[in-house]
Every structure is written in structure tokens, then in C-alpha cells.
């Protein structure tokens, strides 16, 4: 009996070694960027090249099947399982096993969440939901790279159905198929361009703004089926050269600081389209992309993509978040290539020889098992190896963040903010995460003592200082959101305004200018008609202080009662994770610390400076230091039994805020 593959009703494109070579460029670009980001700055565009290739090949199969014996959804998805699942199962199993051994409790729980989401091919949505001020660094998420695989699989669910309906539109035979594809691809591209600045995380992870990249490959496939191959050799060669040039320009010009994908994604997408459309006969496609070494890397490109990131991520984890040395990164890349070849040779190829339905059922069942194990890890039923009770206390503190739990969303001036409580006064709390941390106290008062507080509105955004004209380019939404919140604050709906932020983070930064070779973690500046005034190494701090005072005066002139919330003591001494000691490959534990730690003199000086700003502007001061610190400057960091009261180096944990942050209560109380 001939193998099932030969009886397939699905049409398949003729094998093109140059497309495997294009895969090699894509995967090596991604690996190079992840391992050596200072050398291959735009290598992440390899994912966009993969999207074009996938859209082209999958759509070619679908078009040929629709025009021939018909398209079988069952056979299509069975082929996807045989293609995707074998290597994926091996990699996620190895990632889970090593994670159980080396990760801490909260890290392993997050890995379980990503494992569960990856098994359902929705990890891109999980990562999108996680993204925010308190999201852990991307480099510490071993399954982060599977977001692109999830986008592809979501496309594979939608696209065959879409093409099938379009093929049958108005009598069938696909007369309007090209038009419908252009519409879908164009709308996706416009959404990408519109949202890349307003919602950058959603644009990166969501399948809708990414669909145009796969759609571009589909349009290329549609055009290839309807037209003859290039007869003019110079057009063929120009396409090949131009496509490769666009890809090289993308790698050189695009950086992670760019608004991506957006318009920048046209470079890799058009470059890949031109390379594919040139055909296998073009000299570059035949000699370079079709070379033996390029094809070899193309054949192992999928398992190489799967393996390289967990190895690099775990290398960083073993260094406790620091960048691994160059030798370690090179070793990780070499190991990824070796593992990719082994996976391709002994897993993928062997399973391809067994095409029966039992293979598909076994692979699908194995993926269900992976999802189940991920759920056990997520639910803490399956704990990590490092489960020392002291470590558990530290991890519990690190994860203790409640904002905006217990609050309702409302729209104000076109912005989404949060509301809790009823009645008067209407209290607006505006600022960054240092206002958000007190949301737990507001909810506690509204639930336990509803008659003692008014209505509280939280209009916040992490790392956005609540001062007019103080901005930071990495989050262009800050200024726009502040302007709208300010209009709400000045309106008749608000009686009391509480302004708070991590003033220490913005102002206690020293006088040194940022080094071009080693830029600071942020680059805030005060903007006026004369231009930018940097807070670091410039005159931005006094201008920002003056702007804050004028803002308070403006609110007071509008009849508002104003409070200025000062910063809690912050610094590495208050970070619970500094207590973690030991080796991730050996034994780990949490070291005991004294209940109090000193606060720096510069923080005390800044507090007095802000107190003067408040007094000159007519605001009342809320000073957490009075409740947290002794007169000698020794500040609380644990409870008497040793439990941390901080979530991290700069935020209080919700459990402490909920019960003990009474210093905020006077600003929230109902007026008699």
C-alpha cells in the first residue's frame, strides 16, 4: 500500500532549494540577533521573512487544491500536526525538565503558563496580556519565541476558511479571490501602521496586524499561479538582487528601538517577496540561496529556531539575569545547531516515514499531555525543585501585586481609568506605578468601610511621571494620557487630586550625563519651546520641579484639594530577591535579613525638596516615610517574622498596603 502522502488530495508546490536558503537567512538572522544583539541589531526581522515564506507555501497548496480535487481541512491540519508537533514536543519537554530543575517557584509557574498557552498556540496572546511595567524581562522567558509559531497557526486556522469562502463567492472558481486577499492584506497592513505607535505591544503580538505579512506571501502565490515564469533574465536577476538588498538593509537599519513592525516591516517582507518571485533560476537564488550549506541550514531552520532561544534564555537565568559571556553564547548557538540537526534527522524525518493516522493521534495526544503538565505547573500542583520555604516567601512577595483588582473600568476624556467606591468626594489619584501600588488600600477601604471613603479614580501609567511636559520617548503615550487626565482633574467631577510617583526614580539620578556607549535605563526630559531639557546631565530637574509646582497651583486655582504623595524608601536593600542565595544547579535558599535598612541621604534631601514644592503650590503632603522609617532613617523592609513588605526594590507588596498603608487614608476619606 503506498504511503498516505502519495494519496493526498492536497496540491503541493515543487520543491525549491532557494526557499530553504531563504529560510536559512531568516533563522540565522534571528539566532544572530538573540545571541549577539550588538552585532546583528535587526536580525529579528527573520521572523517576518518566515511569515512571508509560510504564507506563500501554504497558500500555494490551498490554491492548487481548490482548483483541483478539492481542499480537505482534515488532511491539511493533519499535515500541520506532522510538520509542527514532533520537534516542538521535544523542545518543550526539554525546556520544562530543565526549568523544573533550575527555576524558582514563580519562574516555573510562569513557564507552566507559557507551556499551556504554547500547546494551544495562543502564547502570543498570553505574552501580550503579560506585557506591562512589571513584566519580567523577555530574555528570562524560555518559550517566548513561540509567539511567532502561534501567530502562524492562528493564520492557518483562519486563512483556509477565508480562501474557501472567497473561492465560492459568486459562482466559485476564485474569480474574486485576488480582490478579497488584497482587501484582507491591506486592512491588516493599515491596522499595523495605525496601531504600532498607539498600541506597540498589541501590534507586535496580535495576529491581526501581522496577517498582512503572511498575506503578502499568499498574494505572491496567487500571482505565481496566474502568470508565466519570468522570461526576461534581467528582471529575474534584478528581483533577486533587490530582494536580498532589502533584507540586508533591514538587518542593518532596523533596531529594537524602532516602531516595529509598522512601515519598517516592508523591508523584510518586500525583500522576501522579491527573492521568492525571482524564481529558482536567478543566479543568487541558484548559487547562494540554493547552495548546499544554505539549504542545510534551511532544512534544520525550524528545530534550530525552537532550540536556540531556550538555551540562550537559560544561560541568562543561570547568570541570575545578567548577560552570559560571549563564549557561553557561542556555545549555546553551537549546541542549538547540533540539537537542531539531531532533532531533524532522528525525530522529524523518522516520523515522516510513518504517515498513518495513528501518528497524528499520538502527536495530538502528546500535545494535550504537555498542556496538562503546564496546567499543573501553573496551578502549583507541580512545584519546582527549588521549593525552600524561605524562597517561597520571597517569591510570594515578588508576585504580590493587586492593581487593578476589585476596580471598575470607566472612560474619561477618551482614556480608560479605574474606579472604586461611591459617593463624595471624588478623588482622582494620578501618577505611575507608585500610585497603583496603593490601589489595594483603596479597594480594602471601599469594601470594609464604604461609608468612610468617597469615589476613587485611578488614572495611572507605569513609568509616566505625572508632571506636565516631562516625557520619555520609549512610551509616547505618556504625554497624551497626562493631558487628558489633567482635563479631567480640572473638571467639575473631581474634588480631590492626589499626585504621586517614583520621584526618586526620576530625580535622584545624579548630575552625570548619559554615556553614549552605555545609555541609562531611561532618558526623561522636560520639553518646552526651547527644546528638550534632559533630567540626566541637563537642567531638566529644576524645570520639572517648577512644572510640578505650577500644576499644583493650577489645580488649587480650580478649587481642588491637592495632595502630593512622596516616594516610599527605595533601593536594592528593599528588594526581596536579594535574599536569594545559592546556585541554580545546586541548592538555593533565602538568607535572613534585619527588619530595617537605611535610606540614602539623597532620598531624604529629595523628600524635603518636594515638600517645599508642595507647600509653595498649596498642596498637602502624604509622607510614607513617617510610617515606615525611624527618625534615624532606618526603614522597614520586613515584618517582625521576616516576611518581606516590598514586592521589589521600589514597590510595596499588596498584602502590606492593604492593611498598613494608613498614611493614604486622609486623602480618601469622606468629608463630613
Buried (B, 14 or more C-beta within 10 A) or exposed (E): EEEBEEEBEBBEBEEBBBBBBBBBBBBBBBBBBBBBBEEBBBBBBBBBBBBBBBBBBBBBBBBBBBBEEEBBEEBBBBBBBBBBBBBBBBBBBBBBEBBBEBBBBBBBBBBBBBBBBBBBBBBBBBBBEBBEBBEEEEBBBBBBBBBBBBBBBBBBBBBBEBBBEBBEBEEEEBEBBBEBBEEBBEBBBEBBBEBBEEBBBBBBBBBBBBBBBBBBBBBBBBEBBEEEEBEEEEEBBBBBBBBBEBBBBBBEEBEEEBEBBBEBBBBBBBBBBBBBBBBBBBBBBBEBBBBEEBBBBBBBBBBBBBBBBBBBBBBBBBEEEEEBEEEBBEBBBEBBBEBBBBBBEEBBEEBBEEBEEEBBEBBBEBBEEBBBBBBBBBEBEBBBBBBBEBBBBBBBBBBBBBBBEBBEEEEBBEBEBBBBBEEEBBBBBBBBBBBBBBBBBBBBBBEEEEEEBBBBBBBBBBBBBBBBBBBBEEBEBBBEBBEBBBEBBBBEEBBBBBBBBBBBBBBBBEEEEBEEEEEBEBBBBBBEEEEBBBBBBBEBBBBBBEBBBEBBBBBBEBEBBBBBBBBBBBBEBBBBBBBBEBEBEEEBBBEEBEBBBBBBEEBBEBBEBBBEBBBEBBBBBBBBBEBBBEEEBBBBBBEEEBBBBBBBBBBBBBBBBBEBBEBBBEBBBBEE
